Every structure is written in C-alpha cells, then in structure tokens.
Amino acid sequence: MKKNTRSILEEISRVVPNYDKNNIVEARANHVITSAINLTKMIYEAYDESTAEDLCKRFVNSIKSQDPKKFERGIKKLNESNES
C-alpha cells in the first residue's frame, strides 16, 4: 500500500484561501479610509478651526487630483507662518 504524502507547502496552499482582487481592494480601501479619518481627527485636534478646515480641504483635493504636493504646500505654508 502506497502512502500519499504532500509537502508542507502543498498543505498550506490548500488551507490558505485564495484572495481575489476584490477582497484585496476592499481591505486596502478600508485601511486607507480609516487612516484618512484618523488623520482628519488629528488635524482638527492639533490646529484651530480655520487652519484645520484648510488642511482637510487640501488633503481631500490632493487625493482627488492625485497630487500630494497640494497638501504639502499647505503644511509648508503653515510652518512658514509659525516661524515668523
């Protein structure tokens, strides 16, 4: 009688579910959205109302336009005004 043996890698690949693109996109989006919410809360806690609103608008616009420089300019402007 012959025993059927499998390698450890074969066993693991059978146990670990195969992820499709939808699951990966959903998980990453969930992490990004949660991080964005936490960042906006942190901005509102750290800055006055008008500055926080400006930074949050810049943050959202940076995402929409896929241009992180927009948010960076807002932070740079804020740092320059604090140095003066």
TAJOBEL-V639554 format. One record per backbone hydrogen bond with DSSP energy under -1.0 kcal/mol. NH is the residue of the N-H (numbers start at 1). CO is the residue of the C=O. E is the energy in kcal/mol with one decimal. If there is no record, write none. Layout:
nh=NH co=CO e=E
nh=NH co=CO e=E
This chain:
nh=11 co=7 e=-1.9
nh=12 co=8 e=-2.6
nh=13 co=9 e=-2.5
nh=14 co=10 e=-1.3
nh=15 co=11 e=-1.6
nh=16 co=12 e=-3.0
nh=24 co=20 e=-1.9
nh=25 co=21 e=-3.0
nh=26 co=22 e=-2.5
nh=27 co=23 e=-2.4
nh=28 co=24 e=-2.6
nh=29 co=25 e=-2.7
nh=30 co=26 e=-2.2
nh=31 co=27 e=-2.0
nh=32 co=28 e=-2.6
nh=33 co=29 e=-2.8
nh=34 co=30 e=-2.2
nh=35 co=31 e=-2.4
nh=36 co=32 e=-2.5
nh=37 co=33 e=-2.4
nh=38 co=34 e=-2.3
nh=39 co=35 e=-2.4
nh=40 co=36 e=-2.4
nh=41 co=37 e=-2.1
nh=42 co=38 e=-2.1
nh=43 co=39 e=-2.5
nh=44 co=40 e=-2.3
nh=45 co=41 e=-1.6
nh=46 co=42 e=-1.9
nh=47 co=43 e=-2.0
nh=52 co=48 e=-2.8
nh=53 co=49 e=-2.4
nh=54 co=50 e=-2.2
nh=55 co=51 e=-2.6
nh=56 co=52 e=-2.5
nh=57 co=53 e=-2.4
nh=58 co=54 e=-2.4
nh=59 co=55 e=-2.4
nh=60 co=56 e=-2.5
nh=61 co=57 e=-2.8
nh=62 co=58 e=-2.4
nh=63 co=59 e=-1.7
nh=64 co=60 e=-2.6
nh=65 co=61 e=-2.7
nh=67 co=62 e=-2.0
nh=70 co=67 e=-1.4
nh=72 co=68 e=-2.0
nh=73 co=69 e=-2.8
nh=74 co=70 e=-1.3
nh=75 co=71 e=-2.0
nh=76 co=72 e=-2.8
nh=77 co=73 e=-2.7
nh=78 co=74 e=-2.0
nh=79 co=75 e=-2.6
nh=80 co=76 e=-2.4
nh=81 co=77 e=-2.0
nh=82 co=78 e=-1.6
nh=83 co=79 e=-1.5
nh=84 co=80 e=-1.1
